[in-house]
Amino acid sequence: MPPISRFVVLLAIPAALAGCASFGKTQPPSTCPSVALLGDATDITRYKGTGKDITDLLLDGRITGVPAQCRYGDRGTVTADVAVRATVSRGPASNLKQASLAAVVTVMDGETILDQQDVPLVANFPSNVDTVTASSEAVRLHVPNTPEKSAANYKIYVGFRLTPQELALNRARGPR
């Protein structure tokens, strides 16, 4: 090997080794799964009884954020801590001081569910305030991460846990 080639190789070794440092457990992985909202489950509307009039509206909510952080977990996994944030409004038929809702966070591999957790959300309404932001605690999800299939190839879906009637209303109403 000519002397100039040896010099280039010697310069390349530290750069290559520096790149390996990003695989340590202290660095966030670059192989995080993507997070997506479920279009039919991004909103929730609840009515009093069987009414569908504005005067029967108990609450209306929308998922507004999904803060998530990834890090390497046990060998062969990436750990994703995912929280849910929503704006919740109480309607004319409600005098609630507090409303409990549930979101669901699901890790998918194509059509296969790998992990799914309910995420409780509590909206606290102070006096004379009808719209608030509710934030959940983060739930921990474990996503496979192997040389054959990176965690980036999986997807995390987030939506409200809806009743069949709430889902039908969202689908009939279409995107807002």
Sequence and secondary structure as in RCSB ss.txt:
>XXXX:A:sequence
MPPISRFVVLLAIPAALAGCASFGKTQPPSTCPSVALLGDATDITRYKGTGKDITDLLLDGRITGVPAQCRYGDR
GTVTADVAVRATVSRGPASNLKQASLAAVVTVMDGETILDQQDVPLVANFPSNVDTVTASSEAVRLHVPNTPEKS
AANYKIYVGFRLTPQELALNRARGPR
>XXXX:A:secstr
  HHHHHHHHHHHHHHHHHHGGGSTTS  S   EEEE GGGSEEEEESTT  SGGGEEEEEEEEE  EEEEE ST
TEEEEEE  EEEEEE TT   SEEEEEEEEEEEETTEEEEEEEEEEEEE  TT  EEEEE   EEEEEE  SSS 
GGGSEEEEEE   HHHHHHHHHH   
